[in-house]
Protein backbone atom coordinates (compact mmCIF):
# COMPACT_ATOMS: atom_id res chain seq x y z
CA UNK A 1 0.00 0.00 0.00
CA UNK A 2 1.29 3.44 -0.89
CA UNK A 3 1.38 5.84 2.08
CA UNK A 4 1.77 9.56 1.34
CA UNK A 5 4.93 11.09 2.75
CA UNK A 6 2.85 13.64 4.63
CA UNK A 7 0.49 11.06 6.17
CA UNK A 8 -0.19 12.32 9.70
CA UNK A 9 0.08 9.77 12.53
CA UNK A 10 -3.40 8.68 13.51
CA UNK A 11 -4.98 9.94 10.28
CA UNK A 12 -7.11 7.56 8.19
CA UNK A 13 -4.88 5.37 6.02
CA UNK A 14 -4.42 6.99 2.60
CA UNK A 15 -6.76 9.72 3.91
CA UNK A 16 -9.67 7.28 3.80
CA UNK A 17 -9.53 6.68 0.03
CA UNK A 18 -10.87 3.19 -0.84
CA UNK A 19 -8.55 0.80 -2.65
CA UNK A 20 -10.76 0.93 -5.74
CA UNK A 21 -10.08 4.67 -5.86
CA UNK A 22 -13.69 5.79 -6.22
CA UNK A 23 -14.09 8.62 -3.74
CA UNK A 24 -17.62 9.79 -2.84
CA UNK A 25 -18.02 13.34 -4.07
CA UNK A 26 -19.07 14.66 -0.65
CA UNK A 27 -15.91 13.15 0.91
CA UNK A 28 -13.66 14.88 -1.58
CA UNK A 29 -15.39 18.18 -0.80
CA UNK A 30 -15.11 17.45 2.92
CA UNK A 31 -11.35 16.99 2.60
CA UNK A 32 -11.01 20.29 0.76
CA UNK A 33 -13.12 22.13 3.34
CA UNK A 34 -11.04 20.54 6.13
CA UNK A 35 -7.90 21.95 4.51
CA UNK A 36 -9.62 25.35 4.27
CA UNK A 37 -10.31 25.26 8.03
CA UNK A 38 -6.58 25.06 8.74
CA UNK A 39 -6.10 28.27 6.76
CA UNK A 40 -9.02 30.10 8.37
CA UNK A 41 -8.26 29.34 12.03
CA UNK A 42 -10.45 28.92 15.11
CA UNK A 43 -13.72 30.92 15.30
CA UNK A 44 -13.48 32.03 11.65
CA UNK A 45 -16.76 31.97 9.75
CA UNK A 46 -16.63 29.60 6.77
CA UNK A 47 -18.10 30.57 3.37
CA UNK A 48 -21.78 29.91 2.75
CA UNK A 49 -23.02 26.68 1.20
CA UNK A 50 -23.65 28.52 -2.05
CA UNK A 51 -20.11 29.95 -2.11
CA UNK A 52 -18.55 26.56 -1.33
CA UNK A 53 -20.69 24.85 -3.97
CA UNK A 54 -19.50 27.36 -6.57
CA UNK A 55 -15.89 27.11 -5.42
CA UNK A 56 -15.79 23.31 -5.70
CA UNK A 57 -18.28 23.04 -8.59
CA UNK A 58 -20.68 20.70 -6.79
CA UNK A 59 -24.33 20.74 -5.70
CA UNK A 60 -25.24 22.50 -2.46
CA UNK A 61 -26.50 19.19 -1.02
CA UNK A 62 -23.00 17.75 -1.49
CA UNK A 63 -21.54 20.66 0.46
CA UNK A 64 -24.27 20.30 3.09
CA UNK A 65 -23.38 16.64 3.69
CA UNK A 66 -19.67 17.46 3.96
CA UNK A 67 -20.30 20.30 6.42
CA UNK A 68 -22.71 18.14 8.43
CA UNK A 69 -20.01 15.51 8.97
CA UNK A 70 -17.44 18.13 9.96
CA UNK A 71 -19.91 19.47 12.53
CA UNK A 72 -20.50 15.98 13.95
CA UNK A 73 -16.73 15.45 14.16
CA UNK A 74 -16.29 18.71 16.05
CA UNK A 75 -14.26 20.45 13.33
CA UNK A 76 -17.04 23.01 12.80
CA UNK A 77 -19.76 24.40 15.04
CA UNK A 78 -22.96 26.32 14.43
CA UNK A 79 -23.14 29.91 15.63
CA UNK A 80 -26.33 31.80 14.95
CA UNK A 81 -27.02 31.51 11.24
CA UNK A 82 -23.40 30.83 10.38
CA UNK A 83 -20.87 28.04 10.81
CA UNK A 84 -17.45 28.65 12.34
CA UNK A 85 -14.22 26.73 12.79
CA UNK A 86 -14.21 24.91 16.13
CA UNK A 87 -11.27 24.79 18.50
CA UNK A 88 -9.43 21.60 19.47
CA UNK A 89 -11.29 18.96 21.45
CA UNK A 90 -10.81 18.70 25.19
CA UNK A 91 -8.57 15.70 25.91
CA UNK A 92 -9.86 14.26 29.19
CA UNK A 93 -7.57 11.71 30.92
CA UNK A 94 -9.05 8.35 31.90
CA UNK A 95 -7.97 8.43 35.52
CA UNK A 96 -9.25 9.17 39.00
CA UNK A 97 -8.48 12.84 38.44
CA UNK A 98 -11.51 15.10 38.46
CA UNK A 99 -13.13 16.83 35.50
CA UNK A 100 -11.91 20.13 36.97
CA UNK A 101 -8.26 19.04 36.89
CA UNK A 102 -8.52 17.72 33.34
CA UNK A 103 -10.02 20.92 31.94
CA UNK A 104 -7.64 23.23 33.80
CA UNK A 105 -4.61 21.36 32.47
CA UNK A 106 -5.66 22.47 28.98
CA UNK A 107 -5.92 26.13 29.88
CA UNK A 108 -9.71 26.14 29.98
CA UNK A 109 -11.95 27.28 32.83
CA UNK A 110 -14.14 24.47 34.23
CA UNK A 111 -17.59 25.08 35.63
CA UNK A 112 -20.82 23.35 36.49
CA UNK A 113 -24.48 24.31 36.65
CA UNK A 114 -26.64 22.49 39.19
CA UNK A 115 -29.68 20.72 37.74
CA UNK A 116 -30.83 18.83 40.81
CA UNK A 117 -29.67 17.60 44.21
CA UNK A 118 -32.09 15.24 45.92
CA UNK A 119 -32.12 12.09 48.05
CA UNK A 120 -34.06 8.86 47.73
CA UNK A 121 -33.89 5.23 48.95
CA UNK A 122 -31.24 3.24 47.10
CA UNK A 123 -32.98 1.08 44.46
CA UNK A 124 -31.99 -2.55 43.87
CA UNK A 125 -30.10 -1.99 40.57
CA UNK A 126 -27.90 0.71 42.14
CA UNK A 127 -27.31 -1.43 45.24
CA UNK A 128 -26.31 -4.43 43.12
CA UNK A 129 -23.89 -2.36 41.05
CA UNK A 130 -22.19 -0.48 43.87
CA UNK A 131 -22.45 -2.68 46.94
CA UNK A 132 -24.64 -0.16 48.77
CA UNK A 133 -27.59 -1.41 50.82
CA UNK A 134 -30.99 -1.42 49.19
CA UNK A 135 -33.20 1.26 50.73
CA UNK A 136 -30.42 3.28 52.37
CA UNK A 137 -30.59 7.03 51.68
CA UNK A 138 -28.65 8.08 48.57
CA UNK A 139 -27.85 11.52 47.17
CA UNK A 140 -28.35 12.19 43.46
CA UNK A 141 -26.30 15.16 42.21
CA UNK A 142 -26.92 16.19 38.59
CA UNK A 143 -24.90 18.99 36.96
CA UNK A 144 -24.24 20.40 33.50
CA UNK A 145 -20.49 20.49 32.78
CA UNK A 146 -18.98 23.69 31.39
CA UNK A 147 -15.67 24.61 29.75
CA UNK A 148 -15.21 28.37 29.33
CA UNK A 149 -18.98 28.71 29.86
CA UNK A 150 -19.68 26.31 26.97
CA UNK A 151 -21.98 23.40 27.88
CA UNK A 152 -20.01 20.22 27.13
CA UNK A 153 -21.57 17.46 29.24
CA UNK A 154 -24.00 16.23 31.86
CA UNK A 155 -22.95 14.43 35.04
CA UNK A 156 -25.07 12.39 37.47
CA UNK A 157 -23.44 11.30 40.73
CA UNK A 158 -24.93 8.89 43.27
CA UNK A 159 -23.39 8.66 46.74
CA UNK A 160 -24.62 7.32 50.08
CA UNK A 161 -25.96 10.01 52.41
CA UNK A 162 -24.04 8.60 55.38
CA UNK A 163 -20.73 9.25 53.55
CA UNK A 164 -21.50 12.95 52.99
CA UNK A 165 -24.51 13.87 55.15
CA UNK A 166 -24.04 17.62 54.68
CA UNK A 167 -23.85 17.58 50.88
CA UNK A 168 -26.97 19.71 50.48
CA UNK A 169 -25.66 22.40 52.82
CA UNK A 170 -21.87 22.69 52.64
CA UNK A 171 -21.08 21.75 49.03
CA UNK A 172 -20.69 24.34 46.28
CA UNK A 173 -22.32 22.79 43.17
CA UNK A 174 -19.91 24.70 40.91
CA UNK A 175 -16.87 23.11 42.55
CA UNK A 176 -15.10 19.74 42.28
CA UNK A 177 -16.91 16.91 44.03
CA UNK A 178 -13.59 15.05 44.34
CA UNK A 179 -12.02 18.00 46.14
CA UNK A 180 -15.03 18.10 48.45
CA UNK A 181 -14.66 14.41 49.30
CA UNK A 182 -10.97 14.88 50.09
CA UNK A 183 -11.86 17.78 52.37
CA UNK A 184 -14.16 15.34 54.21
CA UNK A 185 -11.22 12.97 54.70
CA UNK A 186 -12.34 10.55 51.99
CA UNK A 187 -9.72 9.30 49.51
CA UNK A 188 -10.32 7.41 46.27
CA UNK A 189 -8.86 3.93 46.05
CA UNK A 190 -9.90 2.44 42.72
CA UNK A 191 -12.71 2.49 40.18
CA UNK A 192 -14.28 0.50 37.37
CA UNK A 193 -15.08 2.47 34.24
CA UNK A 194 -16.96 1.69 31.03
CA UNK A 195 -17.26 3.88 27.92
CA UNK A 196 -19.84 3.66 25.14
CA UNK A 197 -21.25 5.80 22.35
CA UNK A 198 -24.90 6.84 22.68
CA UNK A 199 -27.38 9.45 21.58
CA UNK A 200 -28.69 11.83 24.23
CA UNK A 201 -32.32 11.67 25.29
CA UNK A 202 -34.45 14.73 24.43
CA UNK A 203 -34.07 15.96 28.04
CA UNK A 204 -30.30 15.48 28.05
CA UNK A 205 -29.90 17.18 24.67
CA UNK A 206 -31.90 20.16 25.96
CA UNK A 207 -29.77 20.46 29.10
CA UNK A 208 -26.49 20.20 27.17
CA UNK A 209 -27.78 22.37 24.33
CA UNK A 210 -27.11 19.96 21.46
CA UNK A 211 -29.17 18.34 18.70
CA UNK A 212 -30.52 14.88 19.75
CA UNK A 213 -28.65 13.32 16.78
CA UNK A 214 -25.21 14.41 18.04
CA UNK A 215 -23.20 11.36 19.21
CA UNK A 216 -22.26 11.37 22.89
CA UNK A 217 -19.54 9.60 24.83
CA UNK A 218 -21.09 8.00 27.92
CA UNK A 219 -18.85 7.05 30.84
CA UNK A 220 -20.06 4.83 33.68
CA UNK A 221 -17.87 4.82 36.80
CA UNK A 222 -18.16 2.97 40.10
CA UNK A 223 -15.60 4.20 42.63
CA UNK A 224 -14.39 2.85 45.96
CA UNK A 225 -12.34 4.38 48.75
CA UNK A 226 -8.92 3.17 49.90
CA UNK A 227 -10.59 0.57 52.15
CA UNK A 228 -12.62 -0.86 49.27
CA UNK A 229 -15.92 0.58 50.45
CA UNK A 230 -18.38 1.81 47.77
CA UNK A 231 -18.06 5.54 47.28
CA UNK A 232 -19.86 6.84 44.19
CA UNK A 233 -21.62 5.81 41.01
CA UNK A 234 -21.22 8.35 38.19
CA UNK A 235 -22.91 8.56 34.81
CA UNK A 236 -21.36 11.26 32.61
CA UNK A 237 -22.33 12.27 29.08
CA UNK A 238 -19.69 14.14 27.09
CA UNK A 239 -20.28 15.82 23.75
CA UNK A 240 -18.67 13.64 21.09
CA UNK A 241 -17.73 16.72 19.07
CA UNK A 242 -15.90 18.40 21.95
CA UNK A 243 -14.15 15.57 23.79
CA UNK A 244 -11.56 12.89 23.33
CA UNK A 245 -10.07 10.67 26.04
CA UNK A 246 -6.48 9.75 26.80
CA UNK A 247 -4.81 7.11 28.93
CA UNK A 248 -1.30 5.73 29.49
CA UNK A 249 -0.83 1.98 29.09
CA UNK A 250 2.10 -0.09 30.34
CA UNK A 251 3.00 -3.62 29.37
C-alpha positions as CSV (number, residue, x, y, z in Angstrom):
1,X,0.0,0.0,0.0
2,X,1.3,3.4,-0.9
3,X,1.4,5.8,2.1
4,X,1.8,9.6,1.3
5,X,4.9,11.1,2.8
6,X,2.8,13.6,4.6
7,X,0.5,11.1,6.2
8,X,-0.2,12.3,9.7
9,X,0.1,9.8,12.5
10,X,-3.4,8.7,13.5
11,X,-5.0,9.9,10.3
12,X,-7.1,7.6,8.2
13,X,-4.9,5.4,6.0
14,X,-4.4,7.0,2.6
15,X,-6.8,9.7,3.9
16,X,-9.7,7.3,3.8
17,X,-9.5,6.7,0.0
18,X,-10.9,3.2,-0.8
19,X,-8.5,0.8,-2.6
20,X,-10.8,0.9,-5.7
21,X,-10.1,4.7,-5.9
22,X,-13.7,5.8,-6.2
23,X,-14.1,8.6,-3.7
24,X,-17.6,9.8,-2.8
25,X,-18.0,13.3,-4.1
26,X,-19.1,14.7,-0.7
27,X,-15.9,13.2,0.9
28,X,-13.7,14.9,-1.6
29,X,-15.4,18.2,-0.8
30,X,-15.1,17.4,2.9
31,X,-11.3,17.0,2.6
32,X,-11.0,20.3,0.8
33,X,-13.1,22.1,3.3
34,X,-11.0,20.5,6.1
35,X,-7.9,22.0,4.5
36,X,-9.6,25.3,4.3
37,X,-10.3,25.3,8.0
38,X,-6.6,25.1,8.7
39,X,-6.1,28.3,6.8
40,X,-9.0,30.1,8.4
41,X,-8.3,29.3,12.0
42,X,-10.4,28.9,15.1
43,X,-13.7,30.9,15.3
44,X,-13.5,32.0,11.7
45,X,-16.8,32.0,9.7
46,X,-16.6,29.6,6.8
47,X,-18.1,30.6,3.4
48,X,-21.8,29.9,2.8
49,X,-23.0,26.7,1.2
50,X,-23.6,28.5,-2.0
51,X,-20.1,29.9,-2.1
52,X,-18.6,26.6,-1.3
53,X,-20.7,24.8,-4.0
54,X,-19.5,27.4,-6.6
55,X,-15.9,27.1,-5.4
56,X,-15.8,23.3,-5.7
57,X,-18.3,23.0,-8.6
58,X,-20.7,20.7,-6.8
59,X,-24.3,20.7,-5.7
60,X,-25.2,22.5,-2.5
61,X,-26.5,19.2,-1.0
62,X,-23.0,17.7,-1.5
63,X,-21.5,20.7,0.5
64,X,-24.3,20.3,3.1
65,X,-23.4,16.6,3.7
66,X,-19.7,17.5,4.0
67,X,-20.3,20.3,6.4
68,X,-22.7,18.1,8.4
69,X,-20.0,15.5,9.0
70,X,-17.4,18.1,10.0
71,X,-19.9,19.5,12.5
72,X,-20.5,16.0,13.9
73,X,-16.7,15.4,14.2
74,X,-16.3,18.7,16.1
75,X,-14.3,20.4,13.3
76,X,-17.0,23.0,12.8
77,X,-19.8,24.4,15.0
78,X,-23.0,26.3,14.4
79,X,-23.1,29.9,15.6
80,X,-26.3,31.8,15.0
81,X,-27.0,31.5,11.2
82,X,-23.4,30.8,10.4
83,X,-20.9,28.0,10.8
84,X,-17.4,28.7,12.3
85,X,-14.2,26.7,12.8
86,X,-14.2,24.9,16.1
87,X,-11.3,24.8,18.5
88,X,-9.4,21.6,19.5
89,X,-11.3,19.0,21.5
90,X,-10.8,18.7,25.2
91,X,-8.6,15.7,25.9
92,X,-9.9,14.3,29.2
93,X,-7.6,11.7,30.9
94,X,-9.1,8.4,31.9
95,X,-8.0,8.4,35.5
96,X,-9.3,9.2,39.0
97,X,-8.5,12.8,38.4
98,X,-11.5,15.1,38.5
99,X,-13.1,16.8,35.5
100,X,-11.9,20.1,37.0
101,X,-8.3,19.0,36.9
102,X,-8.5,17.7,33.3
103,X,-10.0,20.9,31.9
104,X,-7.6,23.2,33.8
105,X,-4.6,21.4,32.5
106,X,-5.7,22.5,29.0
107,X,-5.9,26.1,29.9
108,X,-9.7,26.1,30.0
109,X,-12.0,27.3,32.8
110,X,-14.1,24.5,34.2
111,X,-17.6,25.1,35.6
112,X,-20.8,23.3,36.5
113,X,-24.5,24.3,36.7
114,X,-26.6,22.5,39.2
115,X,-29.7,20.7,37.7
116,X,-30.8,18.8,40.8
117,X,-29.7,17.6,44.2
118,X,-32.1,15.2,45.9
119,X,-32.1,12.1,48.0
120,X,-34.1,8.9,47.7
121,X,-33.9,5.2,48.9
122,X,-31.2,3.2,47.1
123,X,-33.0,1.1,44.5
124,X,-32.0,-2.5,43.9
125,X,-30.1,-2.0,40.6
126,X,-27.9,0.7,42.1
127,X,-27.3,-1.4,45.2
128,X,-26.3,-4.4,43.1
129,X,-23.9,-2.4,41.0
130,X,-22.2,-0.5,43.9
131,X,-22.5,-2.7,46.9
132,X,-24.6,-0.2,48.8
133,X,-27.6,-1.4,50.8
134,X,-31.0,-1.4,49.2
135,X,-33.2,1.3,50.7
136,X,-30.4,3.3,52.4
137,X,-30.6,7.0,51.7
138,X,-28.7,8.1,48.6
139,X,-27.9,11.5,47.2
140,X,-28.3,12.2,43.5
141,X,-26.3,15.2,42.2
142,X,-26.9,16.2,38.6
143,X,-24.9,19.0,37.0
144,X,-24.2,20.4,33.5
145,X,-20.5,20.5,32.8
146,X,-19.0,23.7,31.4
147,X,-15.7,24.6,29.8
148,X,-15.2,28.4,29.3
149,X,-19.0,28.7,29.9
150,X,-19.7,26.3,27.0
151,X,-22.0,23.4,27.9
152,X,-20.0,20.2,27.1
153,X,-21.6,17.5,29.2
154,X,-24.0,16.2,31.9
155,X,-23.0,14.4,35.0
156,X,-25.1,12.4,37.5
157,X,-23.4,11.3,40.7
158,X,-24.9,8.9,43.3
159,X,-23.4,8.7,46.7
160,X,-24.6,7.3,50.1
161,X,-26.0,10.0,52.4
162,X,-24.0,8.6,55.4
163,X,-20.7,9.2,53.6
164,X,-21.5,13.0,53.0
165,X,-24.5,13.9,55.2
166,X,-24.0,17.6,54.7
167,X,-23.8,17.6,50.9
168,X,-27.0,19.7,50.5
169,X,-25.7,22.4,52.8
170,X,-21.9,22.7,52.6
171,X,-21.1,21.8,49.0
172,X,-20.7,24.3,46.3
173,X,-22.3,22.8,43.2
174,X,-19.9,24.7,40.9
175,X,-16.9,23.1,42.5
176,X,-15.1,19.7,42.3
177,X,-16.9,16.9,44.0
178,X,-13.6,15.0,44.3
179,X,-12.0,18.0,46.1
180,X,-15.0,18.1,48.5
181,X,-14.7,14.4,49.3
182,X,-11.0,14.9,50.1
183,X,-11.9,17.8,52.4
184,X,-14.2,15.3,54.2
185,X,-11.2,13.0,54.7
186,X,-12.3,10.5,52.0
187,X,-9.7,9.3,49.5
188,X,-10.3,7.4,46.3
189,X,-8.9,3.9,46.1
190,X,-9.9,2.4,42.7
191,X,-12.7,2.5,40.2
192,X,-14.3,0.5,37.4
193,X,-15.1,2.5,34.2
194,X,-17.0,1.7,31.0
195,X,-17.3,3.9,27.9
196,X,-19.8,3.7,25.1
197,X,-21.2,5.8,22.4
198,X,-24.9,6.8,22.7
199,X,-27.4,9.5,21.6
200,X,-28.7,11.8,24.2
201,X,-32.3,11.7,25.3
202,X,-34.4,14.7,24.4
203,X,-34.1,16.0,28.0
204,X,-30.3,15.5,28.0
205,X,-29.9,17.2,24.7
206,X,-31.9,20.2,26.0
207,X,-29.8,20.5,29.1
208,X,-26.5,20.2,27.2
209,X,-27.8,22.4,24.3
210,X,-27.1,20.0,21.5
211,X,-29.2,18.3,18.7
212,X,-30.5,14.9,19.7
213,X,-28.7,13.3,16.8
214,X,-25.2,14.4,18.0
215,X,-23.2,11.4,19.2
216,X,-22.3,11.4,22.9
217,X,-19.5,9.6,24.8
218,X,-21.1,8.0,27.9
219,X,-18.9,7.1,30.8
220,X,-20.1,4.8,33.7
221,X,-17.9,4.8,36.8
222,X,-18.2,3.0,40.1
223,X,-15.6,4.2,42.6
224,X,-14.4,2.8,46.0
225,X,-12.3,4.4,48.7
226,X,-8.9,3.2,49.9
227,X,-10.6,0.6,52.1
228,X,-12.6,-0.9,49.3
229,X,-15.9,0.6,50.4
230,X,-18.4,1.8,47.8
231,X,-18.1,5.5,47.3
232,X,-19.9,6.8,44.2
233,X,-21.6,5.8,41.0
234,X,-21.2,8.3,38.2
235,X,-22.9,8.6,34.8
236,X,-21.4,11.3,32.6
237,X,-22.3,12.3,29.1
238,X,-19.7,14.1,27.1
239,X,-20.3,15.8,23.7
240,X,-18.7,13.6,21.1
241,X,-17.7,16.7,19.1
242,X,-15.9,18.4,22.0
243,X,-14.1,15.6,23.8
244,X,-11.6,12.9,23.3
245,X,-10.1,10.7,26.0
246,X,-6.5,9.8,26.8
247,X,-4.8,7.1,28.9
248,X,-1.3,5.7,29.5
249,X,-0.8,2.0,29.1
250,X,2.1,-0.1,30.3
251,X,3.0,-3.6,29.4
